[in-house]
Amino acid sequence: MIIFEIPSKVISDLYSHKKVYILSLLTLVVTFFLIIFSKSLFWLSVAYTIYGLANALETGTIDVVLINSLKNNETGLQKFLKYQKQISTFSSILGSGIGFLLYFKIGVNIYFISITLILLNILLTALFFFDENKKANENINFQIFKRHIIECISELKEKRVMKYYFIFFGIIQIFIQSHFQLWQKLFLDKGIGEKNFFVMYVLFQIIVIIAYNTNILLINTKKLYLLLILIFLMAITVIILKNNLIFTGIYLILCTIFFIINYYFEFHFNKILSKEKISAITSMKSFFSRIFSFGTLFVSSLLLRKISVVNLFVINVTVVVFVVMYLIFRINKSVRQL
């Protein structure tokens, strides 16, 4: 996915977000057919490589068209980002549950249901979604492709505030990876048994929905600092808490606040991106974030040999809190200088 992400988004910017989105869905159909009919490890590996391509093609396509249309409407942009995240989160819960039940009934044939839904998606997109990209009919040219990447890099250099957003989306991965990869071990170390894990998984999805229901237009710099200080204090209490119920409540609140802050940065990042380069720059941001993700997992795996998972979690959260505080300061300073 990392290999394909930036090239696919440059193509989306230059030509047609709608066509790239439909191509991503067709690529996904090919993936599912390979999974259904493949009998060897080689073809399954090919299938999941194509799956990575499909994911890379899909992100930053028709959603970008909607974001561009709402750039001058803060309330509309906030609602779009909110509903996009809430619907995708709810769908993941519902889809996981239905998929779990259906798999035991029909096995691998469940992919035929997915293929049917994808083809329906393609039909609806082709008929009812309109992409106003004026360059959609241009021939693909390497020089145009190269020039677009250079222009994106130039935009990042010119808008100094952008680099701080990039750093944020990288540094937040320290928390996100610590949460998603370590929470089970963290809860086990606190004496919370595996039988509670499914409930916790559902709660983690619910708090994302709650976080993205926040009116971030009411959040200012002072409130961001207060939220970050609150996160730091709650992280410290994680070390000393013995009561499982209180620990779970504090952990959920801590995660909710982090997701609110992430939502805040997503909103303001999308506001400052130019319409012509939004897909490519967003993909560069995603690429940067994935590098941080891998780095976090690697460093965390080394540190876990020396310290407990509880201490590692607190250290990671503390690092994120203080770096984000610095980034907020730098962003505000850059904005005042404009």
Number of C-alpha atoms within 10 A of each C-alpha: 16 17 11 15 25 23 18 24 27 23 22 29 26 23 21 22 29 24 18 23 24 23 16 24 21 17 20 25 22 17 24 23 14 18 19 16 11 15 10 9 9 9 15 18 14 15 22 17 13 21 20 20 21 27 18 23 28 25 22 24 26 22 17 19 21 15 22 19 12 18 19 11 13 14 13 15 21 25 17 17 19 21 15 13 18 21 12 13 18 16 12 13 16 12 13 12 11 11 16 13 12 14 13 10 11 10 12 14 12 17 19 14 9 15 19 12 12 17 15 12 13 18 13 11 16 13 8 7 11 13 15 12 16 10 11 18 10 10 10 12 9 9 9 14 15 12 12 19 19 12 12 20 14 11 16 16 12 11 15 15 20 20 16 20 20 19 17 21 22 22 22 25 22 23 24 18 18 22 18 11 13 17 19 18 15 20 21 12 13 18 12 17 11 13 8 11 15 10 10 17 14 12 13 17 15 17 20 22 21 15 23 24 18 16 15 18 12 7 13 10 12 9 11 18 18 11 18 22 16 15 23 20 13 18 22 17 15 20 14 10 14 12 10 13 11 12 20 17 10 18 19 17 17 20 19 21 20 23 20 23 21 16 23 20 17 16 21 16 17 19 18 13 19 14 16 16 19 24 29 25 25 21 22 21 20 19 18 17 21 16 13 20 20 14 14 21 17 11 10 21 12 11 14 13 9 9 11 13 20 21 17 19 22 20 16 22 25 20 15 22 23 15 15 23 15 13 18 20 14 15 17 12 12 15 11 8 7 8
